[in-house]
Amino acid sequence: MSNYEYNKKYAKEWNENNTKTITIRLSNSQYEKLQNYCDSNKIARATFIKSRIADIIE
């Protein structure tokens, strides 16, 4: 097994054991506003959402 394949397998296992996924549904306008904000601030949507959640719960 190549180093790349090993790392990929390890990351998949780690994610399965240590993370959870959530799904949200946004209206088209909410999504567009979120995307525009993230684009103009050069930030990934997931990074922005996790940051805002951390601001509230931590």
N, C-alpha and C positions, 0 to 999 in steps of 0.2 A: 504494500500500500504506500502510495506517495505521501510525502509530508503534507501536501495540500489536502488530499483526501482524508488523512488522519485529523487534521485541524478542522475540516468541515464536519466530520463525524463527531468530534469532541464538542464543537460549538452547538451542534444540533442537540446532543445529549444534555449539555449544560443548560440550554434554553428550555428544554422540556422539563428539567428538574428544578429550575430556579426562576422561571418567569411565567407570566400569564398574559394572554392576549384579550383585549377588549375591542368591541366593535361599536361604533356610534353611527347614527344616521343624521345627516345634516340636510337642511333644505339647500337647493341649488344656490340661493343667494348667500347663505351662511358659508357654504363651501368656497364659493368664489371670493368672499371677503377674507376668509382664512388663508386661502392660497395667495391672494394678492398681498396680504400682510407678510406672509412668510417669504414670498419672492422679494418684496421690497426691502426686507430686513435680512435677506440671505440666511434664512434659518429653515431647517427641515420641519415639516408639519409635526412629526412625532416629537422632535426635540422641543418645539414650542409647547405642545400640549403637556408633555411630561414636566416641563419647567413650571407651567401655570398650576398644574396639580400640586407640585411640590410646594409652591408658594402658599397654597391653601392648607395642606394637610401636615406640613412639617413645622 
